Amino acid sequence: MLKSVKRTSIVLSVLPMLGLLGACKTTPTTGTDDVCLIWQPITYSASGDTPRTVDEIRALNARRDAYCK
């Protein structure tokens, strides 16, 4: 009888852990799509921004375009 009590207590202590493992499932996502929804092109003013700022913004937008094809 003592063995069955131990076995029952072990089973009862493991069951909640199994429930937690089932709750940790992840669903695959496509990182590129998610990032490209957030990472929008930046605009600039050719007359109001410095040439260096315009070049940096164009470079950033080009990186975005290459990544989010």
VEXGUDO-108768 format. One record per residue: residue number from 1; residue in three letters; chain; x, z, y of N, C-alpha, C, CB in turn. Coordinates in Angstrom, 3 decimals. Atoms other than C-alpha are relative to their C-alpha. Glycine has a CB too. Layout:
<pt><pos>NUM</pos><code>ala</code><unit>A</unit><n_X>X</n_X><n_Z>Z</n_Z><n_Y>Y</n_Y><ca_X>X</ca_X><ca_Z>Z</ca_Z><ca_Y>Y</ca_Y><c_X>X</c_X><c_Z>Z</c_Z><c_Y>Y</c_Y><cb_X>X</cb_X><cb_Z>Z</cb_Z><cb_Y>Y</cb_Y></pt>
...
# end
This chain:
<pt><pos>1</pos><code>met</code><unit>A</unit><n_X>0.822</n_X><n_Z>0.000</n_Z><n_Y>-1.197</n_Y><ca_X>0.000</ca_X><ca_Z>0.000</ca_Z><ca_Y>0.000</ca_Y><c_X>0.862</c_X><c_Z>0.000</c_Z><c_Y>1.255</c_Y><cb_X>-0.933</cb_X><cb_Z>1.202</cb_Z><cb_Y>0.002</cb_Y></pt>
<pt><pos>2</pos><code>leu</code><unit>A</unit><n_X>-0.881</n_X><n_Z>-0.067</n_Z><n_Y>-1.155</n_Y><ca_X>2.858</ca_X><ca_Z>0.731</ca_Z><ca_Y>2.393</ca_Y><c_X>0.546</c_X><c_Z>-1.377</c_Z><c_Y>0.356</c_Y><cb_X>1.147</cb_X><cb_Z>0.968</cb_Z><cb_Y>-0.264</cb_Y></pt>
<pt><pos>3</pos><code>lys</code><unit>A</unit><n_X>-0.493</n_X><n_Z>1.341</n_Z><n_Y>-0.251</n_Y><ca_X>4.183</ca_X><ca_Z>-2.830</ca_Z><ca_Y>1.983</ca_Y><c_X>-1.041</c_X><c_Z>-0.839</c_Z><c_Y>0.735</c_Y><cb_X>0.392</cb_X><cb_Z>-0.671</cb_Z><cb_Y>-1.309</cb_Y></pt>
<pt><pos>4</pos><code>ser</code><unit>A</unit><n_X>1.040</n_X><n_Z>0.808</n_Z><n_Y>-0.648</n_Y><ca_X>0.856</ca_X><ca_Z>-4.360</ca_Z><ca_Y>2.978</ca_Y><c_X>-0.207</c_X><c_Z>0.438</c_Z><c_Y>1.448</c_Y><cb_X>-1.325</cb_X><cb_Z>0.105</cb_Z><cb_Y>-0.778</cb_Y></pt>
<pt><pos>5</pos><code>val</code><unit>A</unit><n_X>0.128</n_X><n_Z>-0.481</n_Z><n_Y>-1.381</n_Y><ca_X>0.709</ca_X><ca_Z>-2.184</ca_Z><ca_Y>6.103</ca_Y><c_X>1.140</c_X><c_Z>-0.562</c_Z><c_Y>0.844</c_Y><cb_X>0.001</cb_X><cb_Z>1.557</cb_Z><cb_Y>0.049</cb_Y></pt>
<pt><pos>6</pos><code>lys</code><unit>A</unit><n_X>-1.133</n_X><n_Z>0.547</n_Z><n_Y>-0.725</n_Y><ca_X>4.198</ca_X><ca_Z>-3.285</ca_Z><ca_Y>7.133</ca_Y><c_X>-0.189</c_X><c_Z>-1.502</c_Z><c_Y>0.229</c_Y><cb_X>1.308</cb_X><cb_Z>0.271</cb_Z><cb_Y>-0.765</cb_Y></pt>
<pt><pos>7</pos><code>arg</code><unit>A</unit><n_X>0.192</n_X><n_Z>1.435</n_Z><n_Y>-0.104</n_Y><ca_X>3.383</ca_X><ca_Z>-6.921</ca_Z><ca_Y>6.431</ca_Y><c_X>-1.068</c_X><c_Z>-0.315</c_Z><c_Y>1.050</c_Y><cb_X>-0.391</cb_X><cb_Z>-0.591</cb_Z><cb_Y>-1.365</cb_Y></pt>
<pt><pos>8</pos><code>thr</code><unit>A</unit><n_X>1.068</n_X><n_Z>0.209</n_Z><n_Y>-0.965</n_Y><ca_X>0.182</ca_X><ca_Z>-6.694</ca_Z><ca_Y>8.457</ca_Y><c_X>0.484</c_X><c_Z>0.267</c_Z><c_Y>1.417</c_Y><cb_X>-1.192</cb_X><cb_Z>0.890</cb_Z><cb_Y>-0.326</cb_Y></pt>
<pt><pos>9</pos><code>ser</code><unit>A</unit><n_X>-0.477</n_X><n_Z>-0.312</n_Z><n_Y>-1.342</n_Y><ca_X>1.932</ca_X><ca_Z>-5.066</ca_Z><ca_Y>11.393</ca_Y><c_X>0.984</c_X><c_Z>-1.062</c_Z><c_Y>0.486</c_Y><cb_X>0.658</cb_X><cb_Z>1.385</cb_Z><cb_Y>0.026</cb_Y></pt>
<pt><pos>10</pos><code>ile</code><unit>A</unit><n_X>-0.928</n_X><n_Z>1.065</n_Z><n_Y>-0.385</n_Y><ca_X>4.645</ca_X><ca_Z>-7.747</ca_Z><ca_Y>11.366</ca_Y><c_X>-0.790</c_X><c_Z>-1.244</c_Z><c_Y>0.414</c_Y><cb_X>0.975</cb_X><cb_Z>-0.333</cb_Z><cb_Y>-1.169</cb_Y></pt>
<pt><pos>11</pos><code>val</code><unit>A</unit><n_X>0.815</n_X><n_Z>1.177</n_Z><n_Y>-0.312</n_Y><ca_X>2.039</ca_X><ca_Z>-10.522</ca_Z><ca_Y>11.303</ca_Y><c_X>-0.704</c_X><c_Z>0.192</c_Z><c_Y>1.341</c_Y><cb_X>-1.037</cb_X><cb_Z>-0.262</cb_Z><cb_Y>-1.122</cb_Y></pt>
<pt><pos>12</pos><code>leu</code><unit>A</unit><n_X>0.712</n_X><n_Z>-0.256</n_Z><n_Y>-1.251</n_Y><ca_X>0.089</ca_X><ca_Z>-8.899</ca_Z><ca_Y>14.119</ca_Y><c_X>0.935</c_X><c_Z>0.009</c_Z><c_Y>1.202</c_Y><cb_X>-0.738</cb_X><cb_Z>1.322</cb_Z><cb_Y>-0.083</cb_Y></pt>
<pt><pos>13</pos><code>ser</code><unit>A</unit><n_X>-0.940</n_X><n_Z>0.010</n_Z><n_Y>-1.119</n_Y><ca_X>3.223</ca_X><ca_Z>-8.563</ca_Z><ca_Y>16.236</ca_Y><c_X>0.538</c_X><c_Z>-1.408</c_Z><c_Y>0.279</c_Y><cb_X>1.160</cb_X><cb_Z>0.954</cb_Z><cb_Y>-0.284</cb_Y></pt>
<pt><pos>14</pos><code>val</code><unit>A</unit><n_X>-0.501</n_X><n_Z>1.364</n_Z><n_Y>-0.175</n_Y><ca_X>4.240</ca_X><ca_Z>-12.208</ca_Z><ca_Y>15.702</ca_Y><c_X>-1.074</c_X><c_Z>-0.925</c_Z><c_Y>0.568</c_Y><cb_X>0.509</cb_X><cb_Z>-0.550</cb_Z><cb_Y>-1.333</cb_Y></pt>
<pt><pos>15</pos><code>leu</code><unit>A</unit><n_X>1.077</n_X><n_Z>0.882</n_Z><n_Y>-0.449</n_Y><ca_X>0.846</ca_X><ca_Z>-13.790</ca_Z><ca_Y>16.429</ca_Y><c_X>-0.029</c_X><c_Z>-0.206</c_Z><c_Y>1.515</c_Y><cb_X>-1.320</cb_X><cb_Z>0.553</cb_Z><cb_Y>-0.451</cb_Y></pt>
<pt><pos>16</pos><code>pro</code><unit>A</unit><n_X>-0.005</n_X><n_Z>0.247</n_Z><n_Y>-1.453</n_Y><ca_X>0.946</ca_X><ca_Z>-13.187</ca_Z><ca_Y>20.205</ca_Y><c_X>1.172</c_X><c_Z>-0.874</c_Z><c_Y>0.447</c_Y><cb_X>0.044</cb_X><cb_Z>1.325</cb_Z><cb_Y>0.750</cb_Y></pt>
<pt><pos>17</pos><code>met</code><unit>A</unit><n_X>-1.158</n_X><n_Z>0.828</n_Z><n_Y>-0.354</n_Y><ca_X>4.409</ca_X><ca_Z>-14.767</ca_Z><ca_Y>20.343</ca_Y><c_X>-0.284</c_X><c_Z>-1.466</c_Z><c_Y>-0.288</c_Y><cb_X>1.251</cb_X><cb_Z>0.457</cb_Z><cb_Y>-0.768</cb_Y></pt>
<pt><pos>18</pos><code>leu</code><unit>A</unit><n_X>0.340</n_X><n_Z>1.379</n_Z><n_Y>0.327</n_Y><ca_X>3.122</ca_X><ca_Z>-17.895</ca_Z><ca_Y>18.657</ca_Y><c_X>-0.955</c_X><c_Z>-0.581</c_Z><c_Y>1.039</c_Y><cb_X>-0.623</cb_X><cb_Z>-0.081</cb_Z><cb_Y>-1.399</cb_Y></pt>
<pt><pos>19</pos><code>gly</code><unit>A</unit><n_X>0.909</n_X><n_Z>0.449</n_Z><n_Y>-1.051</n_Y><ca_X>0.367</ca_X><ca_Z>-18.110</ca_Z><ca_Y>21.237</ca_Y><c_X>0.745</c_X><c_Z>-0.339</c_Z><c_Y>1.273</c_Y><cb_X>-1.045</cb_X><cb_Z>1.059</cb_Z><cb_Y>0.282</cb_Y></pt>
<pt><pos>20</pos><code>leu</code><unit>A</unit><n_X>-0.793</n_X><n_Z>0.279</n_Z><n_Y>-1.193</n_Y><ca_X>2.932</ca_X><ca_Z>-17.953</ca_Z><ca_Y>24.022</ca_Y><c_X>0.780</c_X><c_Z>-1.298</c_Z><c_Y>-0.139</c_Y><cb_X>0.953</cb_X><cb_Z>1.150</cb_Z><cb_Y>0.280</cb_Y></pt>
<pt><pos>21</pos><code>leu</code><unit>A</unit><n_X>-0.754</n_X><n_Z>1.238</n_Z><n_Y>0.199</n_Y><ca_X>4.954</ca_X><ca_Z>-20.767</ca_Z><ca_Y>22.492</ca_Y><c_X>-0.884</c_X><c_Z>-1.216</c_Z><c_Y>0.211</c_Y><cb_X>0.612</cb_X><cb_Z>-0.036</cb_Z><cb_Y>-1.400</cb_Y></pt>
<pt><pos>22</pos><code>gly</code><unit>A</unit><n_X>0.918</n_X><n_Z>1.112</n_Z><n_Y>-0.193</n_Y><ca_X>1.920</ca_X><ca_Z>-23.010</ca_Z><ca_Y>22.489</ca_Y><c_X>-0.333</c_X><c_Z>-0.225</c_Z><c_Y>1.465</c_Y><cb_X>-1.266</cb_X><cb_Z>0.237</cb_Z><cb_Y>-0.778</cb_Y></pt>
<pt><pos>23</pos><code>ala</code><unit>A</unit><n_X>0.330</n_X><n_Z>0.116</n_Z><n_Y>-1.410</n_Y><ca_X>1.335</ca_X><ca_Z>-22.324</ca_Z><ca_Y>26.160</ca_Y><c_X>1.132</c_X><c_Z>-0.582</c_Z><c_Y>0.825</c_Y><cb_X>-0.376</cb_X><cb_Z>1.336</cb_Z><cb_Y>0.544</cb_Y></pt>
<pt><pos>24</pos><code>cys</code><unit>A</unit><n_X>-1.159</n_X><n_Z>0.482</n_Z><n_Y>-0.748</n_Y><ca_X>4.790</ca_X><ca_Z>-23.556</ca_Z><ca_Y>27.151</ca_Y><c_X>0.223</c_X><c_Z>-1.492</c_Z><c_Y>-0.141</c_Y><cb_X>1.229</cb_X><cb_Z>0.726</cb_Z><cb_Y>-0.446</cb_Y></pt>
<pt><pos>25</pos><code>lys</code><unit>A</unit><n_X>-0.157</n_X><n_Z>1.438</n_Z><n_Y>0.152</n_Y><ca_X>4.174</ca_X><ca_Z>-27.218</ca_Z><ca_Y>26.429</ca_Y><c_X>0.131</c_X><c_Z>-0.647</c_Z><c_Y>1.370</c_Y><cb_X>-1.186</cb_X><cb_Z>-0.605</cb_Z><cb_Y>-0.777</cb_Y></pt>
<pt><pos>26</pos><code>thr</code><unit>A</unit><n_X>-0.132</n_X><n_Z>0.746</n_Z><n_Y>-1.238</n_Y><ca_X>5.263</ca_X><ca_Z>-29.623</ca_Z><ca_Y>29.114</ca_Y><c_X>-0.447</c_X><c_Z>-1.431</c_Z><c_Y>-0.249</c_Y><cb_X>1.458</cb_X><cb_Z>0.048</cb_Z><cb_Y>0.535</cb_Y></pt>
<pt><pos>27</pos><code>thr</code><unit>A</unit><n_X>0.402</n_X><n_Z>1.386</n_Z><n_Y>0.121</n_Y><ca_X>3.912</ca_X><ca_Z>-33.051</ca_Z><ca_Y>29.779</ca_Y><c_X>1.048</c_X><c_Z>-0.854</c_Z><c_Y>0.699</c_Y><cb_X>-1.420</cb_X><cb_Z>-0.235</cb_Z><cb_Y>0.600</cb_Y></pt>
<pt><pos>28</pos><code>pro</code><unit>A</unit><n_X>-1.019</n_X><n_Z>0.840</n_Z><n_Y>-0.619</n_Y><ca_X>6.370</ca_X><ca_Z>-35.835</ca_Z><ca_Y>30.475</ca_Y><c_X>-0.530</c_X><c_Z>-0.671</c_Z><c_Y>1.256</c_Y><cb_X>0.491</cb_X><cb_Z>-1.051</cb_Z><cb_Y>-0.986</cb_Y></pt>
<pt><pos>29</pos><code>thr</code><unit>A</unit><n_X>0.365</n_X><n_Z>0.682</n_Z><n_Y>-1.233</n_Y><ca_X>6.317</ca_X><ca_Z>-37.272</ca_Z><ca_Y>33.962</ca_Y><c_X>1.070</c_X><c_Z>-1.021</c_Z><c_Y>0.325</c_Y><cb_X>-0.181</cb_X><cb_Z>1.002</cb_Z><cb_Y>1.166</cb_Y></pt>
<pt><pos>30</pos><code>thr</code><unit>A</unit><n_X>-0.992</n_X><n_Z>0.975</n_Z><n_Y>-0.441</n_Y><ca_X>8.021</ca_X><ca_Z>-40.198</ca_Z><ca_Y>35.538</ca_Y><c_X>0.505</c_X><c_Z>0.462</c_Z><c_Y>1.350</c_Y><cb_X>-0.597</cb_X><cb_Z>-1.454</cb_Z><cb_Y>0.075</cb_Y></pt>
<pt><pos>31</pos><code>gly</code><unit>A</unit><n_X>-0.584</n_X><n_Z>-0.551</n_Z><n_Y>-1.220</n_Y><ca_X>10.338</ca_X><ca_Z>-38.721</ca_Z><ca_Y>38.136</ca_Y><c_X>0.049</c_X><c_Z>-0.987</c_Z><c_Y>1.141</c_Y><cb_X>1.372</cb_X><cb_Z>0.493</cb_Z><cb_Y>-0.276</cb_Y></pt>
<pt><pos>32</pos><code>thr</code><unit>A</unit><n_X>-0.112</n_X><n_Z>1.000</n_Z><n_Y>-1.057</n_Y><ca_X>10.768</ca_X><ca_Z>-41.953</ca_Z><ca_Y>40.030</ca_Y><c_X>-1.313</c_X><c_Z>-0.135</c_Z><c_Y>0.749</c_Y><cb_X>0.419</cb_X><cb_Z>-1.353</cb_Z><cb_Y>-0.578</cb_Y></pt>
<pt><pos>33</pos><code>asp</code><unit>A</unit><n_X>1.291</n_X><n_Z>0.156</n_Z><n_Y>-0.660</n_Y><ca_X>7.056</ca_X><ca_Z>-42.331</ca_Z><ca_Y>40.732</ca_Y><c_X>-0.325</c_X><c_Z>1.184</c_Z><c_Y>0.896</c_Y><cb_X>-1.095</cb_X><cb_Z>-0.180</cb_Z><cb_Y>-1.031</cb_Y></pt>
<pt><pos>34</pos><code>asp</code><unit>A</unit><n_X>0.291</n_X><n_Z>-1.193</n_Z><n_Y>-0.783</n_Y><ca_X>6.700</ca_X><ca_Z>-38.745</ca_Z><ca_Y>41.918</ca_Y><c_X>0.856</c_X><c_Z>0.068</c_Z><c_Y>1.254</c_Y><cb_X>0.213</cb_X><cb_Z>1.244</cb_Z><cb_Y>-0.840</cb_Y></pt>
<pt><pos>35</pos><code>val</code><unit>A</unit><n_X>-0.916</n_X><n_Z>-0.056</n_Z><n_Y>-1.142</n_Y><ca_X>9.732</ca_X><ca_Z>-38.923</ca_Z><ca_Y>44.173</ca_Y><c_X>-0.371</c_X><c_Z>-1.058</c_Z><c_Y>1.027</c_Y><cb_X>1.459</cb_X><cb_Z>-0.192</cb_Z><cb_Y>-0.461</cb_Y></pt>
<pt><pos>36</pos><code>cys</code><unit>A</unit><n_X>0.290</n_X><n_Z>1.102</n_Z><n_Y>-0.918</n_Y><ca_X>8.714</ca_X><ca_Z>-42.259</ca_Z><ca_Y>45.649</ca_Y><c_X>-1.300</c_X><c_Z>0.209</c_Z><c_Y>0.767</c_Y><cb_X>-0.067</cb_X><cb_Z>-1.306</cb_Z><cb_Y>-0.762</cb_Y></pt>
<pt><pos>37</pos><code>leu</code><unit>A</unit><n_X>1.202</n_X><n_Z>-0.340</n_Z><n_Y>-0.762</n_Y><ca_X>5.322</ca_X><ca_Z>-40.879</ca_Z><ca_Y>46.652</ca_Y><c_X>0.330</c_X><c_Z>0.875</c_Z><c_Y>1.198</c_Y><cb_X>-1.013</cb_X><cb_Z>0.706</cb_Z><cb_Y>-0.894</cb_Y></pt>
<pt><pos>38</pos><code>ile</code><unit>A</unit><n_X>-0.377</n_X><n_Z>-0.934</n_Z><n_Y>-1.056</n_Y><ca_X>7.037</ca_X><ca_Z>-38.241</ca_Z><ca_Y>48.757</ca_Y><c_X>1.029</c_X><c_Z>-0.605</c_Z><c_Y>0.941</c_Y><cb_X>0.542</cb_X><cb_Z>1.285</cb_Z><cb_Y>-0.603</cb_Y></pt>
<pt><pos>39</pos><code>trp</code><unit>A</unit><n_X>-1.127</n_X><n_Z>0.535</n_Z><n_Y>-0.766</n_Y><ca_X>10.142</ca_X><ca_Z>-40.118</ca_Z><ca_Y>49.906</ca_Y><c_X>-0.423</c_X><c_Z>-1.285</c_Z><c_Y>0.693</c_Y><cb_X>1.225</cb_X><cb_Z>-0.253</cb_Z><cb_Y>-0.915</cb_Y></pt>
<pt><pos>40</pos><code>gln</code><unit>A</unit><n_X>0.471</n_X><n_Z>1.147</n_Z><n_Y>-0.776</n_Y><ca_X>8.713</ca_X><ca_Z>-42.427</ca_Z><ca_Y>52.539</ca_Y><c_X>1.110</c_X><c_Z>-0.526</c_Z><c_Y>0.900</c_Y><cb_X>-1.231</cb_X><cb_Z>0.383</cb_Z><cb_Y>0.842</cb_Y></pt>
<pt><pos>41</pos><code>pro</code><unit>A</unit><n_X>-1.009</n_X><n_Z>0.550</n_Z><n_Y>-0.909</n_Y><ca_X>10.788</ca_X><ca_Z>-44.789</ca_Z><ca_Y>54.669</ca_Y><c_X>-0.068</c_X><c_Z>0.688</c_Z><c_Y>1.368</c_Y><cb_X>-0.192</cb_X><cb_Z>-1.525</cb_Z><cb_Y>0.160</cb_Y></pt>
<pt><pos>42</pos><code>ile</code><unit>A</unit><n_X>-0.090</n_X><n_Z>-0.623</n_Z><n_Y>-1.319</n_Y><ca_X>11.945</ca_X><ca_Z>-43.407</ca_Z><ca_Y>58.014</ca_Y><c_X>-0.011</c_X><c_Z>-1.101</c_Z><c_Y>1.051</c_Y><cb_X>1.284</cb_X><cb_Z>0.887</cb_Z><cb_Y>0.128</cb_Y></pt>
<pt><pos>43</pos><code>thr</code><unit>A</unit><n_X>0.002</n_X><n_Z>0.971</n_Z><n_Y>-1.091</n_Y><ca_X>11.231</ca_X><ca_Z>-45.241</ca_Z><ca_Y>61.232</ca_Y><c_X>0.957</c_X><c_Z>0.458</c_Z><c_Y>1.090</c_Y><cb_X>-1.427</cb_X><cb_Z>-0.189</cb_Z><cb_Y>0.571</cb_Y></pt>
<pt><pos>44</pos><code>tyr</code><unit>A</unit><n_X>-0.917</n_X><n_Z>-0.310</n_Z><n_Y>-1.098</n_Y><ca_X>13.478</ca_X><ca_Z>-45.400</ca_Z><ca_Y>64.255</ca_Y><c_X>-0.368</c_X><c_Z>-0.854</c_Z><c_Y>1.196</c_Y><cb_X>1.482</cb_X><cb_Z>-0.236</cb_Z><cb_Y>-0.414</cb_Y></pt>
<pt><pos>45</pos><code>ser</code><unit>A</unit><n_X>0.202</n_X><n_Z>0.753</n_Z><n_Y>-1.227</n_Y><ca_X>13.452</ca_X><ca_Z>-46.640</ca_Z><ca_Y>67.793</ca_Y><c_X>1.319</c_X><c_Z>-0.697</c_Z><c_Y>0.348</c_Y><cb_X>-0.482</cb_X><cb_Z>0.933</cb_Z><cb_Y>1.171</cb_Y></pt>
<pt><pos>46</pos><code>ala</code><unit>A</unit><n_X>-1.225</n_X><n_Z>0.756</n_Z><n_Y>-0.305</n_Y><ca_X>15.970</ca_X><ca_Z>-49.406</ca_Z><ca_Y>68.439</ca_Y><c_X>0.454</c_X><c_Z>0.251</c_Z><c_Y>1.431</c_Y><cb_X>-0.225</cb_X><cb_Z>-1.505</cb_Z><cb_Y>-0.222</cb_Y></pt>
<pt><pos>47</pos><code>ser</code><unit>A</unit><n_X>-0.386</n_X><n_Z>-0.235</n_Z><n_Y>-1.398</n_Y><ca_X>15.861</ca_X><ca_Z>-48.614</ca_Z><ca_Y>72.161</ca_Y><c_X>0.264</c_X><c_Z>1.478</c_Z><c_Y>0.282</c_Y><cb_X>-1.089</cb_X><cb_Z>-0.515</cb_Z><cb_Y>0.937</cb_Y></pt>
<pt><pos>48</pos><code>gly</code><unit>A</unit><n_X>-0.126</n_X><n_Z>-1.428</n_Z><n_Y>-0.282</n_Y><ca_X>15.668</ca_X><ca_Z>-44.793</ca_Z><ca_Y>71.919</ca_Y><c_X>1.037</c_X><c_Z>0.732</c_Z><c_Y>-0.830</c_Y><cb_X>-1.301</cb_X><cb_Z>0.646</cb_Z><cb_Y>-0.200</cb_Y></pt>
<pt><pos>49</pos><code>asp</code><unit>A</unit><n_X>-0.980</n_X><n_Z>-0.649</n_Z><n_Y>0.870</n_Y><ca_X>18.071</ca_X><ca_Z>-43.982</ca_Z><ca_Y>69.073</ca_Y><c_X>1.375</c_X><c_Z>-0.640</c_Z><c_Y>0.176</c_Y><cb_X>-0.444</cb_X><cb_Z>-0.083</cb_Z><cb_Y>-1.475</cb_Y></pt>
<pt><pos>50</pos><code>thr</code><unit>A</unit><n_X>-1.366</n_X><n_Z>0.534</n_Z><n_Y>-0.100</n_Y><ca_X>21.823</ca_X><ca_Z>-44.378</ca_Z><ca_Y>69.050</ca_Y><c_X>0.238</c_X><c_Z>-0.994</c_Z><c_Y>-1.136</c_Y><cb_X>1.058</cb_X><cb_Z>1.152</cb_Z><cb_Y>-0.045</cb_Y></pt>
<pt><pos>51</pos><code>pro</code><unit>A</unit><n_X>-0.314</n_X><n_Z>0.948</n_Z><n_Y>1.080</n_Y><ca_X>23.320</ca_X><ca_Z>-47.222</ca_Z><ca_Y>67.013</ca_Y><c_X>0.394</c_X><c_Z>0.702</c_Z><c_Y>-1.306</c_Y><cb_X>1.129</cb_X><cb_Z>-0.927</cb_Z><cb_Y>0.439</cb_Y></pt>
<pt><pos>52</pos><code>arg</code><unit>A</unit><n_X>-0.395</n_X><n_Z>-0.740</n_Z><n_Y>1.208</n_Y><ca_X>24.801</ca_X><ca_Z>-44.665</ca_Z><ca_Y>64.615</ca_Y><c_X>-1.242</c_X><c_Z>0.532</c_Z><c_Y>-0.727</c_Y><cb_X>0.957</cb_X><cb_Z>1.174</cb_Z><cb_Y>0.364</cb_Y></pt>
<pt><pos>53</pos><code>thr</code><unit>A</unit><n_X>1.233</n_X><n_Z>-0.511</n_Z><n_Y>0.609</n_Y><ca_X>21.361</ca_X><ca_Z>-43.093</ca_Z><ca_Y>64.013</ca_Y><c_X>-0.762</c_X><c_Z>-1.133</c_Z><c_Y>-0.678</c_Y><cb_X>-0.892</cb_X><cb_Z>0.686</cb_Z><cb_Y>1.063</cb_Y></pt>
<pt><pos>54</pos><code>val</code><unit>A</unit><n_X>0.702</n_X><n_Z>1.156</n_Z><n_Y>0.575</n_Y><ca_X>19.800</ca_X><ca_Z>-46.511</ca_Z><ca_Y>63.427</ca_Y><c_X>0.678</c_X><c_Z>-0.439</c_Z><c_Y>-1.297</c_Y><cb_X>-0.038</cb_X><cb_Z>-1.178</cb_Z><cb_Y>1.011</cb_Y></pt>
<pt><pos>55</pos><code>asp</code><unit>A</unit><n_X>-0.733</n_X><n_Z>0.393</n_Z><n_Y>1.208</n_Y><ca_X>22.543</ca_X><ca_Z>-47.398</ca_Z><ca_Y>60.917</ca_Y><c_X>-0.235</c_X><c_Z>0.989</c_Z><c_Y>-1.142</c_Y><cb_X>1.502</cb_X><cb_Z>-0.105</cb_Z><cb_Y>0.300</cb_Y></pt>
<pt><pos>56</pos><code>glu</code><unit>A</unit><n_X>0.211</n_X><n_Z>-1.020</n_Z><n_Y>1.040</n_Y><ca_X>22.114</ca_X><ca_Z>-44.101</ca_Z><ca_Y>59.059</ca_Y><c_X>-1.411</c_X><c_Z>-0.079</c_Z><c_Y>-0.569</c_Y><cb_X>0.258</cb_X><cb_Z>1.407</cb_Z><cb_Y>0.567</cb_Y></pt>
<pt><pos>57</pos><code>ile</code><unit>A</unit><n_X>1.382</n_X><n_Z>0.114</n_Z><n_Y>0.474</n_Y><ca_X>18.336</ca_X><ca_Z>-44.521</ca_Z><ca_Y>58.867</ca_Y><c_X>-0.160</c_X><c_Z>-1.250</c_Z><c_Y>-0.859</c_Y><cb_X>-0.986</cb_X><cb_Z>-0.036</cb_Z><cb_Y>1.191</cb_Y></pt>
<pt><pos>58</pos><code>arg</code><unit>A</unit><n_X>0.068</n_X><n_Z>1.224</n_Z><n_Y>0.808</n_Y><ca_X>18.707</ca_X><ca_Z>-48.102</ca_Z><ca_Y>57.625</ca_Y><c_X>0.658</c_X><c_Z>0.214</c_Z><c_Y>-1.367</c_Y><cb_X>0.681</cb_X><cb_Z>-1.176</cb_Z><cb_Y>0.741</cb_Y></pt>
<pt><pos>59</pos><code>ala</code><unit>A</unit><n_X>-0.689</n_X><n_Z>-0.276</n_Z><n_Y>1.266</n_Y><ca_X>21.171</ca_X><ca_Z>-46.905</ca_Z><ca_Y>54.963</ca_Y><c_X>-0.871</c_X><c_Z>0.885</c_Z><c_Y>-0.906</c_Y><cb_X>1.368</cb_X><cb_Z>0.685</cb_Z><cb_Y>0.265</cb_Y></pt>
<pt><pos>60</pos><code>leu</code><unit>A</unit><n_X>0.874</n_X><n_Z>-0.869</n_Z><n_Y>0.789</n_Y><ca_X>18.797</ca_X><ca_Z>-44.140</ca_Z><ca_Y>53.838</ca_Y><c_X>-1.192</c_X><c_Z>-0.777</c_Z><c_Y>-0.543</c_Y><cb_X>-0.484</cb_X><cb_Z>1.186</cb_Z><cb_Y>0.844</cb_Y></pt>
<pt><pos>61</pos><code>asn</code><unit>A</unit><n_X>1.136</n_X><n_Z>0.804</n_Z><n_Y>0.452</n_Y><ca_X>15.873</ca_X><ca_Z>-46.557</ca_Z><ca_Y>53.671</ca_Y><c_X>0.429</c_X><c_Z>-0.990</c_Z><c_Y>-1.082</c_Y><cb_X>-0.631</cb_X><cb_Z>-0.750</cb_Z><cb_Y>1.184</cb_Y></pt>
<pt><pos>62</pos><code>ala</code><unit>A</unit><n_X>-0.499</n_X><n_Z>0.907</n_Z><n_Y>1.038</n_Y><ca_X>18.005</ca_X><ca_Z>-48.989</ca_Z><ca_Y>51.647</ca_Y><c_X>0.193</c_X><c_Z>0.734</c_Z><c_Y>-1.322</c_Y><cb_X>1.322</cb_X><cb_Z>-0.644</cb_Z><cb_Y>0.440</cb_Y></pt>
<pt><pos>63</pos><code>arg</code><unit>A</unit><n_X>-0.144</n_X><n_Z>-0.803</n_Z><n_Y>1.221</n_Y><ca_X>18.835</ca_X><ca_Z>-46.208</ca_Z><ca_Y>49.153</ca_Y><c_X>-1.369</c_X><c_Z>0.267</c_Z><c_Y>-0.613</c_Y><cb_X>0.725</cb_X><cb_Z>1.338</cb_Z><cb_Y>0.301</cb_Y></pt>
<pt><pos>64</pos><code>arg</code><unit>A</unit><n_X>1.355</n_X><n_Z>-0.233</n_Z><n_Y>0.487</n_Y><ca_X>15.130</ca_X><ca_Z>-45.407</ca_Z><ca_Y>48.890</ca_Y><c_X>-0.551</c_X><c_Z>-1.251</c_Z><c_Y>-0.660</c_Y><cb_X>-0.916</cb_X><cb_Z>0.444</cb_Z><cb_Y>1.142</cb_Y></pt>
<pt><pos>65</pos><code>asp</code><unit>A</unit><n_X>0.501</n_X><n_Z>1.250</n_Z><n_Y>0.556</n_Y><ca_X>14.254</ca_X><ca_Z>-49.064</ca_Z><ca_Y>48.328</ca_Y><c_X>0.643</c_X><c_Z>-0.321</c_Z><c_Y>-1.344</c_Y><cb_X>0.243</cb_X><cb_Z>-1.139</cb_Z><cb_Y>0.973</cb_Y></pt>
<pt><pos>66</pos><code>ala</code><unit>A</unit><n_X>-0.696</n_X><n_Z>0.263</n_Z><n_Y>1.255</n_Y><ca_X>16.880</ca_X><ca_Z>-49.399</ca_Z><ca_Y>45.608</ca_Y><c_X>-0.481</c_X><c_Z>0.945</c_Z><c_Y>-1.103</c_Y><cb_X>1.517</cb_X><cb_Z>0.138</cb_Z><cb_Y>0.192</cb_Y></pt>
<pt><pos>67</pos><code>tyr</code><unit>A</unit><n_X>0.430</n_X><n_Z>-0.997</n_Z><n_Y>0.976</n_Y><ca_X>15.682</ca_X><ca_Z>-46.223</ca_Z><ca_Y>43.871</ca_Y><c_X>-1.459</c_X><c_Z>-0.203</c_Z><c_Y>-0.406</c_Y><cb_X>0.192</cb_X><cb_Z>1.403</cb_Z><cb_Y>0.564</cb_Y></pt>
<pt><pos>68</pos><code>cys</code><unit>A</unit><n_X>1.446</n_X><n_Z>0.076</n_Z><n_Y>0.238</n_Y><ca_X>11.941</ca_X><ca_Z>-46.876</ca_Z><ca_Y>44.165</ca_Y><c_X>-0.483</c_X><c_Z>-1.434</c_Z><c_Y>-0.241</c_Y><cb_X>-0.750</cb_X><cb_Z>0.597</cb_Z><cb_Y>1.182</cb_Y></pt>
<pt><pos>69</pos><code>lys</code><unit>A</unit><n_X>0.392</n_X><n_Z>1.386</n_Z><n_Y>0.267</n_Y><ca_X>11.851</ca_X><ca_Z>-50.530</ca_Z><ca_Y>43.058</ca_Y><c_X>-1.325</c_X><c_Z>-0.076</c_Z><c_Y>-0.686</c_Y><cb_X>1.035</cb_X><cb_Z>-0.697</cb_Z><cb_Y>-0.834</cb_Y></pt>
# end
